[in-house]
Amino acid sequence: MTSLEELNARIAASPYNSWLGLRAVAIDPAGVTLEADTRPEMLGNPDTELVHGGVVSAMIDATCSYAWLANEGGFVSTVDLRTDFHRPMPKGRITIRADIVRAGRIIITVDARIADSDGRLMASGRAVMMRGSKAVAGSAG
């Protein structure tokens, strides 16, 4: 299992995931917990001050990938991603928890939940990923 320091270094090495502001706060055999502070440039509409859905989906995708990578290493490529938006997500600190559902020989399924600073569910999702080599590395490199 990867340490928090190693996982945060891996996140920092990815320009996009680093831009998302993701940081690992917990790793366990079931998955990972990440945090992020959303910023004005992540908003879909400055008048509503709500985070763009694409940013929410990207955070789910990345956190699902890191749930696997923190426990097993290697590289993954997302082959299917689903995001359910449960309420509009205002800017602020969020927590993303991703848990490994099933890990087959090639395909891995991971579920994630995003909560605001009050613990309210903002979004949830599932990523189906394929194990890969560095030559075909995907979203979380």
N, C-alpha and C positions, 0 to 999 in steps of 0.2 A: 504494500500500500504506500502510496506517495504521501509525503509530509505536506502540511499546509504551505510551508515555505517553497517546496518544489512545485506544488500546484499553482501557487500565485506567480512564480517565475514563468511557468508555462503560459498562464493567462496573459501575463505582461508581454510575452514574446509574440502574441498574436495582435497585430495592429488593430483589427476591428474589435476583438473582444476586450482589448485594453481600452479602446475608445468607449465601449459600453460601460466601463468603470467597474467591471466585475472583480470581486475579490472573494477568495475562499475563506470561510470562517469555521467550517467543520467538515471532516471526512470520517466516514464509517463504512463498514462492509456493505451496507445497503445503498449508499450513495453519497451525495455532498450537499452542503448548504453554502450558498453564495449570497453576498449582499452587493448592492449598488445604490448609488445616489443619482437619481435622474437629474438631468440638467436641461436648461432652456432649449438647447439645440436638438433635444430628443422629442420635443412637443410636436404634435401634428398640426395644431392651430394655436398660435400664441394667445388668442382671445379666450380659449377654454382652459388653457394650461393643463391639458391632458396629454399623456405620453402617446406617441404614435404607435399604432398596432404593429407595425413592422419591427419597431424596437422591442416591443414585448415579445414577439415571436422569436426574434434573434436571441434574446436573453434565455428563453426556454430552450431553444436549440443548443446554445452553447453550454448551458448548465447540464442538460442531458448528456452531452458529449463528455463533459468533465466528470460526471458521475462514474462513467465507465473508465475513463483514462486515469482517474485518481486511484482506482482499485486494480486495474489490469495493465495500464500503460498502453503503448502502441499508438495507433491512429484509427480514427473512424471517419466514415463519410455518411452523412444523413441521406436516407433514401425516401423517407416520408416524415412529414412534420404536421402535426395538428395543434392548433391553438384555439382554446375556448376563452372568450372574454366575458367575465362574470360581472364586472362593473368597470366604469371608466377609471383609469389609473392616473391620479394626480401626481405632479412632481413631488419628489421626496425620497426618503430611504425605503428600499424594498428588500425583501428576503426571498430568495428562490431556493426551493428544496427539490432535488431530483433523486428519485429512487429507481434502482434497476429492477425491472419487472421480470425479465427473462433474458438470459444470455445463451444463445445457441452457438453452434460452431462458427457460423458466419454472421448471423443476424442478432442484434441486441435491441431490446425494447426498454425504454426508460420513460417514466412519467415525471412531470414537474408541476409545481404549484408556486405561484407568486403571491406574496402577501404584502400589504402595506405595513407601516410602522405600528399600526394598531392590531395587526394580526388578521385583518380582513382579507379574504380571498379575492384577488384582483383578476387573475387569469390562471388557467391550467393548460397542460398540453402533454403531448406524447411524441417522442421521436423514435423512429425506427432507423437503426444505423447498421452499417455494414463494416465489419472489421476490415482494415486495409493496411497496406504497406505505406511507407513514406512516399512512394511514387504516386499513390492515389489518395493522399491524405485529404480529408474533408474539412468541414467547418471549424473544428476545434484543434486541428493540426497537432 
